[in-house]
Amino acid sequence: MKYYIIAGEASGDLHASNLIREIKLLDKEAHFRAWGGDLMHEEGAVIVKHYRELAFMGFAEVVMNLKTIFNNIKFCKQDILQDIPDVLILVDYPGFNLRIAEFAHHHKIKVIYYISPQVWAWKKSRVHKIKKVVDRMLVILPFEKEFYEKYNYHVDFVGHPLLDAIEQQKLLIGDHKVFREKYRLDDRKIISLLPGSRTQEIKTVLPIMLTMANEYPGYQFIIAGAPSQQEELYRDLMKDINLKIIFGETYSLLSASEAALVTSGTATLETALLNIPEVVCYKGNTISYQIARRIIDVKYISLVNLIVDKEIVKELIQGELNFHNLKLSLNKILDPKYRKNLFLEYEFLRQTLGGKGASAKAAQIVVDEIK
């Protein structure tokens, strides 16, 4: 079978790569053509465009890059028709993917959406379009199934693929001592900085995170470098601070850490599932943020808090993300008593997400659907 997959971000690349791995176990003749990243490529997908060429963050940024976005959509449609696939699998990335879903539906190509757009947060009207152009929706958050049922649309809850991804990585992480020796780390406890994967968010959030480095001499601060970025970007932002940057081993770094400062996104959930206390940091373009605040209907910005429907990790958003608040929040997650309660909340989070095997369940549905 021929599979065409579109993932527009780093997290989508991760989940799509695991899906590809599971599909190959069920379909020995599977061929994959995709928009994605290095992880999908490693699983054998032919990458048409890398996600780093697609990720535009915020409303203002999208407007400024409309020409590029429309050119990408046009090219994608042409590429799909060059060799029509048996199924189109879309991974989140709704602004782009829903347009392609509509196109594929028009050309009678089966459409499966893996990892629902966050229509429950904003643009709920998109549900009507999804019902019309998506043949099968696979969701990974427990409350999403109930949300879609309100619109008389049956979806499949497969569980969260991060549970599988993290279990796989735990087998590869190995001994913390080996990790420390590899990167010549000293004996101080580690505080990880995860400033995101997009250039814009790194430039905005990392400088604020860096202000903590001189405040905690008993700890060593280490930056988790995004695979799509160059080291120079981080060095230019450090100025008079010299921190280690580690690329390609974020799970190992987090696992060896005492705490983490994390830009909102999938990384907040990854950090929690690895049982690492965290502070969620977000600061975007002022115009984009003001627009988002008025149209997004959610109480929290981090996946951790959204899933359990309460604030178990501190969120510092926009103006709240400053030196004073960040230091107070970091002090709190380093306190043993606070950490003990937080670990109990993390366990509740894992239970809420359901069991393992999300990628395998999703792959089985995909293969059954097209056969």
Secondary structure, DSSP 8 states (H G I E B T S, - for coil): -EEEEEE-SHHHHHHHHHHHHHHHHH-TT-EEEEEE-HHHHHTT-EEEEEGGGT---SHHHHHHTHHHHHHHHHHHHHHHHHT--SEEEEES-HHHHHHHHHHHHHTT-EEEEES---TTTS-TTHHHHHHHH-SEEEE-SHHHHHHHHTTT---EE---HHHHHHHHHHHHH--HHHHHHHTT--SSEEEEEE--SSHHHHHHHHHHHHTTGGG-TTEEEEEEE-TTS-HHHHHHHHTT---EEEES-HHHHHHTEEEEEEESSHHHHHHHHTT--EEEEE---HHHHHHHHHH---S-SSHHHHHHTS-SSEEEEGGG-SHHHHHHHHHHHTSHHHHHHHHHHHHHHHHHT--S-HHHHHHHHHHHHH-
